[in-house]
Amino acid sequence: MAISPTETEQRSEVGVVIAGETTAAKSPMRLAVDRFRHDKLSMASFVVVALLVIGAILAPILVKLGVLDYSTLHQDLIDNTNGGLPTGAHGGISASHPLGVVPGTGWDVLSRVWLGVSFSLAICLCATVVSVVIGAVLGIMSGYSRGALDWVIGRLVDLTLSFPQTLMLLALSAPIIAFFNSSLHLHGNLANAVYIIVVLGLFGWPSVARLVRGQVLSIREREFIDAARSIGASNSRIYFREILPNVWAPLLVQTTLLLPSYVSAEAALSFLGVGVQAPLPTLGNVLADATTWILGDPLYFWIPAVMIVVIVVSLNLLGDGLRDALDPKSGR
C-alpha cells in the first residue's frame, strides 16, 4: 500500500522503518521545541523576555556597584525657572544620563526605569506563583474528587470571580497594609509590595483552577490513575505524582498569560496610588509620576509606557507560542 507524504512524515517522527531505514525517534518535548524554534515570532518574543529577565536580575547588582543610581537628586540639571523641567533638550539627555532626568527631582530616568522593570517583574512573578499554586491544587482536588468537594470549590471560584477586583484592591488596601504593619511588622514599601502580591494572587487563581479541573476530568479516567488506586496510593500522591506532571504544559502556558496581566494590574494600581511608592521605582509609579509632566517632557512619559507595552506584548506572544508548540494537534 502506498504511503502518503503526510503519513511518511508522521511515521518518520516516531522512528518507524521506511524504505529500509530507521529514523531517529523524537519525544513529545523535542517536537514541541522544534515547533517553537520554527516560529519566528515566538523566538523573537522569547529573546525579548530573556533580555528583560537578565536585565531585571542585573539591576539590583548594578545598583550595589554604583552603576545605576535611582535616588540621587541632580538639582543642578533642573531649570526651576521653567517649572522644574530638565535643562537641555529632550528631557536632559546626556552621556551621563542617556534617557534624561526626572523633572522636578533630577533622578536618572534610565536607572529608575531599569530598576522599575526589576521590581515590577519580581512583584508580578510572585503574584503569578501564588495564583498558579492555589489554582493548581484546588483544580486538581476539584477535578479528581468531584462530588461535594468539587461543588464547594466551584462555588468558591464563582464567589471570587464575582468580586470587582480593582474596587476591592482599593478598598482593602488601608486595613490590610495596617495589619501587615502591626501584626507582621512589615513597613513601608515592603508592606505595599506584599499587599499587591497577596491580593493579585488571591484574585487570580480561579482561571487556573478551571483550566486544571478540565484537564483532570479527563486524566482521572486514564489507566495509570486506576493502577495507582489499585496499589493503594494516597490522594496526595495521586495529586502530585500522577496528575500534576500531566498538566504542567497548560499550567506553563497559563503562567505566561497571567504574568503580563499582572504587570498591567501593578501599573494601574500604582497609578491609582496603591502599591510601591517613590523613591523606590516600579514601572507603575514611574508612569504615574510621568503623567504630571506629559506636556512639558513627553519623553519621560513614553519611556515607561513603551516598556510596559513591550513587556506585556512579549509575554503574551511567548504564551501563545508555547501554547501552539505544546499542542500536539497544532500544525507543524
N, C-alpha and C positions, 0 to 999 in steps of 0.2 A: 504494500500500500504506500502510495506517495505521501511524503511528509511535507506539509505546507511550510513556508518560511517562518510563519508565526510559531508553529509547533516546534520547528527546529530550534528557534531562538529560546523558547521556554525550556526545552529539554536540555539545551546546552548549559543553561544557567544552573541546573540541578546536578549536572555531571553525568549524563547518560552517555552511552556509546553510540556515536553517529558516524557512519562510514568508516568503521574500524578504528576510530579514535575516541579516547575518553577525555572529555573536557573537565576542567577543574570545577569543583562544586563551589557555590557561593552561598554563604549563610545569609539569613534574612537581614542581619545587621550590615553585611557587606553590600547587599543590594540597595539598602536604604542609603548608605554612604555614597554609593555610586550615583544614585538618583539625585542626591543632594548636590554632589560635586558638579554634575552636569547642568544644574540650574544656575545660570549666571547671576540672576537677581538674588537668589538665596545666598550664593557665595559672597556677593558684594555686601549684603546685609550682615553676614557673619563676620567679614573683615571689619566693618564699621563697629559692630558690637564688641569685637575683640579689642580693638583700639580703645574704645570707651572704657572697657573694663580695666585694661592695662593702665590707662591714664588715671582712672579712679583709684587704683591701688597705689600708684606712684605719688599722687597728690599729697597725702599726709607726710610721706617720706621727704618730698621736696620742701614742704613747709618746715620740717625739722632741720633740714640742711640750709634753710635760708634762701632757697632758690625762689620759692613762692612766698609772698608776703601779702596776706589778705587784710590785715588790720592796721597797718601803719598809715597815719594821716599824712598827706602831702599837700598841706595848705598853700605852699608856695606855687602849686600848679593850678590853684583855683582863683578865678577872677571874681572877687566879691562885688566889684562894681557892675558886673554883668549878670547878677542874680545867682552867683555861685557856680556858673558854668566853668568847665576847664579852659585853661589858656591854650592857645594854639588851635590848629584845625582838626576837625574830625574827632572831637572829644579828647584832645590832648595826646593823640598817638605819637609815640616817640620810640627810640631804640630801647629805653629802659621800661617803657610801658606800651607794648605792642598793640594792645587793644584800647589804649587810653586809660583815663582815670574816672572814678565815680564823681559826678557833680556834687558839690557841697561838702564832700569829705576828702576827696583825693585818694581814696583807696584804689589799688590797682585792679582793673577790670579783669584782666587775664587770670590773676590769682584767685579772684572771687568766683569767677565762672568755673574754672578748673576744679577748685575745691568744692564748689557747689554741686558739680556733677558727681563727685565722690560721695558727698553726704546724701544727696538725693537718691542715688542708686543704692547706697547702703540701707537707708530707711525703707525704700520700696522693696528691696530684696528681702529684708527681714519680714515685712508685712506679707509678702508673697509666700514665704516659707510657712508663716502662721496659717494662712488660708489653705495652702496645699495640704499641710499635715492634718488640720482639723477636717477638711473636706474629704481627704483620702480615707481617714479612719472611719468617719461616720458613713461615708458612701459604701465602704466595704461591709461594715456592720449591717447597714440597711439592706443592701442587695443580697447578702448571703443569708441573713436570718429571716427576712421578710416578717410576716405576722405583725404582732403588736409593736415590736421594736421598729420595724420599717414604718409603721404608721406614725409613731411618735417622732422619728427623725424627719419624716416627710412634713409633718405639721410644724416642726421647728424650722425647717427650710422655708416654708410658706410665711411663717411669722417673721423671720429675719428679712426676707425679701419685701415684706410689706412696710418696713420702716423707711421713711425718707432719709437716705444715708447722709446727704450733705447737711440737712437740718439737724439731724441727731448729732453729727460731729460738732457742729457749732454749739448746740445746746448743752452737750455733755462735757465740753472742754473744761470749763471752770471747775465743776465739782470733782472730776476725775483727776485733773492736774493737782488740785488741792489735796486729794487723797494721796497721790504719789509723793507730794512734798511732806505731808505729815506722817504717813504710815511707812512708806518705803524709802524715805529720806532721799528722794530724787529731786533735784532742784534745777531751776533754770531751763536751759535748752535740752538737758538730758531728759527731764520730765516731759517736755513738749515732744521730743522725738519718740519716746516710749509710748506716749499717748497716740501719736499718729500710727505707729506700728500696730498697737493693740486694736485700735478701733477699725483701721482698714482691714486688718487680718480677720477680725471677728465679723465684719460685714461682708467679706469677700468669699467665704468658704462655700456658700450654697451652690454656686455654679460648679465648683469642683465636685461636691458631693453628688450632685445629679449626674454629672458625667461618669463618675466612677461607679455609681449604682447601676447605670445602664450597662456598663461593661461587665459588672459582676453578675448580673442576672443571667448572662449567657455563660460565663465561666463556671458558675456553680454547678451546672449540669454536665460538665466535662468528666471524662473517666478518671483523670488524675485526682480530682476532688473526691470522687467516690472511693478511690483507693486510699486516700488519706483518712477518710472517715472510717473505712473498714479496719484500719490498723490502730484505731483509737486516738488519732491526732486531736489535740485540743483545738478549740475555736481560734485561739490566738495564733497557734502555729499555722492553721489553715489561712487565717487572715494575712499574716506577714511573710510566710514562707512559700505558700502556694499561690495565693491570689495576687498579692502586691506585685511580684515580679512580672505578672502578665498584664498589668495595667500601667506600667511605667511609661510606655510610649505616649498615650493620651495625656498622662499627667505632665510629662515634659512639655508637650505642646501647650497645654493649658497654662503652665507656668510662664512660658514666653509670651502668652497673650495677657495674663494678669499683670505682669510687671509693667508694661507700658501704660496700662490704665491707672496703675498706682502712681506712676511718675506724673501723669496729668493731674491726678487727685491731689498729690502732695503740692504741686504748683498752685492749684486752685485754693487749697486750704491756707497756704502761706499768703496768697494774695488776699484772702479774707481775714488774715490776722491770726489764724490758728496754726501753730507749727513753730519750727525753729526760727528764732529771732536774730536779727543782726546784733553784733558784728559777725557772728558765725554764719557763713553763707550756705544757702541751698539755692537751687535754680528757682524755686518758688519765691523766696523772699528777695532775691536779686531782681527778678522780673517785677515783683510788686513795687520795689523801690524805683525801678526804671520807668514805671508809668508816670511818675511825678515829673520826669524830665523828658518825656517823649517828644515834645515840641522843640525844646532847646538843644537836646542831644539825642536825636533819634537812634544813632548807632548803639548807644548804651542800652536801649530797649531791644533792638533787633538781635543783638548777640545772644542773650539768654533765651529769647523767644525761638530763634532758629535752632539753638542747641536742644531745646525741648522737643521741637519738631523732628530733628534728626534722630534723637533717642527713641521717640515713640514710633516713628515710621520704620526705623531699622529693626526694632524688636518685633513689631507686627509682621514685617516681611520675613524675619527669621522664623517666627512661629508658623507662618503659612508654609514656608519651605520645609520645615521639619514635619509638618502635618502631611504634606504631599509625599515626602520621602518615606515616611514610616507607614503610609497607607499601602498595603500590598496590592490594592485594586487600582492604584493610580497608574496612568500611562507611563511607559518607560521612554 
